């Protein structure tokens, strides 16, 4: 195998293809074959460099641009539009109020649906902040700020800007 050619092709490969290559390279390292292990080390180093560069670019990309791209590439569903619109129209609302405003009734699921919408786009939005009390991912926190302990939500200004560019603005 021509490892130089393979490494040169990495930027054009998908994330899934690079992940498969990483798994194969790790198997080569464990194989005990000196030549394969040397090629594997070279490939793993190149994969690490590409991932580090991608992370650096991602971290420099403003949230408004990430939100815009996330919803341009994966447009919101009708239900997701209602979740977003309810928060845009009623900043500072509680989840109880947002449930009612987005047509979810009294089910207390607005935050779960909003969080799942964010989670489904995490590859473009980025990693979620941690919830203060639970120490677990706070998916809604990718697009909204939560005021505790009152549990009131407001769309992040950068997300509001991106949604406006996509044609979704507060109606009030």
C-alpha positions in Angstrom: 0.0 0.0 0.0 1.2 3.5 -0.8 0.8 5.3 2.6 1.8 8.7 1.2 -1.0 8.5 -1.4 -3.5 7.4 1.3 -2.5 10.3 3.5 -2.7 12.8 0.6 -6.3 11.7 0.1 -7.4 12.3 3.7 -8.8 15.8 3.3 -11.2 14.6 0.6 -12.4 11.7 2.7 -15.6 11.8 4.8 -15.5 11.7 8.6 -16.8 8.1 8.5 -14.1 7.0 6.0 -11.4 8.6 8.2 -12.9 6.9 11.3 -12.6 3.5 9.4 -9.0 4.3 8.5 -8.2 5.0 12.1 -9.6 1.7 13.2 -7.6 -0.2 10.5 -4.5 1.7 11.5 -4.9 0.8 15.1 -5.3 -2.8 14.1 -2.1 -2.6 12.1 -0.3 -1.2 15.2 -1.4 -4.2 17.2 -0.6 -6.7 14.4 3.1 -7.0 15.3 4.1 -6.4 11.7 6.9 -3.8 11.9 6.2 -2.3 8.4 2.5 -2.1 9.0 3.0 -0.5 12.4 5.3 2.2 10.9 2.7 2.9 8.2 -0.1 2.9 10.9 1.8 5.4 13.0 2.3 7.7 10.0 -1.4 7.5 9.1 -2.6 8.0 12.7 -0.4 11.1 13.0 -1.9 12.5 9.7 -5.4 11.8 11.0 -4.7 13.5 14.3 -3.4 16.6 12.4 -6.5 16.8 10.2 -8.8 16.5 13.3 -6.9 19.1 15.2 -7.1 21.5 12.2 -10.8 20.9 11.9 -11.4 21.5 15.6 -9.4 24.8 15.4 -11.5 26.0 12.4 -14.7 24.9 14.2 -13.9 26.7 17.4 -13.1 30.0 15.5 -16.4 29.8 13.6 -19.0 32.1 15.3 -22.1 30.5 16.7 -24.4 32.5 14.3 -22.6 30.9 11.3 -22.7 27.4 12.9 -26.5 27.8 13.6 -27.1 29.1 10.1 -25.2 26.2 8.5 -26.8 23.6 10.8 -30.4 24.6 9.9 -29.5 25.3 6.2 -28.2 21.8 5.8 -30.9 20.2 8.0 -33.9 22.4 7.8 -36.3 22.5 10.8 -39.4 20.3 10.8 -42.7 22.0 11.3 -42.6 21.0 15.0 -39.0 22.3 15.4 -40.1 25.6 13.8 -42.9 25.9 16.4 -40.3 25.2 19.2 -38.0 27.9 17.8 -40.8 30.4 17.1 -42.3 30.1 20.6 -38.9 31.0 22.1 -38.2 33.8 19.6 -41.7 35.3 20.3 -41.6 34.8 24.1 -38.1 35.3 25.5 -37.8 34.7 29.2 -40.6 32.1 29.3 -40.7 29.0 31.4 -40.8 25.5 29.9 -44.5 25.3 31.0 -45.2 28.5 29.0 -43.2 27.3 26.0 -45.0 24.0 26.0 -48.4 25.8 25.7 -47.0 28.4 23.2 -45.6 25.8 20.9 -48.7 23.6 20.9 -47.4 20.9 23.2 -50.1 21.4 25.8 -49.3 20.5 29.4 -46.9 17.7 28.5 -43.8 19.5 29.9 -41.7 18.3 26.9 -40.6 21.6 25.3 -37.1 21.5 26.7 -36.7 17.8 25.7 -37.8 18.4 22.1 -35.8 21.6 21.8 -32.7 19.8 23.2 -33.2 16.9 20.8 -33.4 19.3 17.9 -30.0 20.8 19.0 -28.5 17.3 19.7 -29.5 16.2 16.1 -27.3 19.0 14.8 -24.4 18.8 17.3 -22.0 17.9 14.5 -22.5 21.4 13.2 -23.4 23.3 16.4 -20.7 21.9 18.6 -20.6 20.2 21.9 -23.2 21.2 24.5 -22.4 23.0 27.7 -22.9 21.0 30.9 -26.0 21.4 33.0 -25.1 23.1 36.2 -27.0 20.8 38.5 -26.7 17.5 36.7 -23.3 17.8 35.1 -24.8 16.2 32.0 -25.0 17.7 28.5 -27.4 20.6 28.4 -28.4 20.3 24.7 -30.8 23.3 24.8 -27.9 25.4 25.9 -26.5 25.2 22.4 -29.1 27.7 21.2 -30.7 29.1 24.4 -29.7 30.5 27.7 -31.5 29.3 30.8 -32.1 31.4 33.9 -32.0 29.3 37.0 -33.7 28.5 39.3 -36.8 30.0 37.5 -36.1 27.8 34.5 -36.7 30.7 32.0 -35.3 30.4 28.5 -34.1 33.0 26.1 -32.7 32.4 22.6 -29.0 33.3 22.3 -28.5 36.5 20.3 -26.3 34.6 17.8 -29.0 32.0 17.2 -31.6 34.7 16.8 -29.5 36.3 14.2 -29.0 33.1 12.3 -32.7 32.2 12.4 -33.5 35.7 11.0 -31.1 35.1 8.1 -33.0 31.8 7.5 -36.3 33.7 7.5 -37.5 32.9 11.1 -38.0 36.0 13.2 -39.9 37.0 16.3 -43.4 38.0 15.3 -43.8 40.4 18.3 
